[in-house]
């Protein structure tokens, strides 16, 4: 079984929903890095972008 077969959009959604549930139940923050803009669009939250070694703290989905 390839990684592509394991890590599909459905699995991504399940993992994100699990993380959000845990964060809500424990009042914890989730910090993650991704290159998957579909995940960012589907699960909107505060974004911090890094570019050329600099932090862009008030990033939006439009300026990614």
Residue, then its C-alpha position, 0 to 999 in steps of 0.5 A: x500500500x502506498x502513502x498516497x493510498x493511506x493519506x487521502x483527503x478523507x483521512x486528512x479530514x478525519x485527522x483534522x476533526x480529531x485534532x479539533x475535537x481534542x483541542x476543544x475538549x482540552x482547551x489546547x492550541x494546535x500548531x501545524x505546518x502544511x503545504x496543503x492549501x485545501x486543508x487551510x481553506x477547509x479548516x480556517x484558523x489563524x495563519x502564520x506564514x514564513x517566507x524567505x526566512x521571515x515570519x508573516x504573522x497576519x497571513x490570510x488564505x488570499x496572501x499565501 
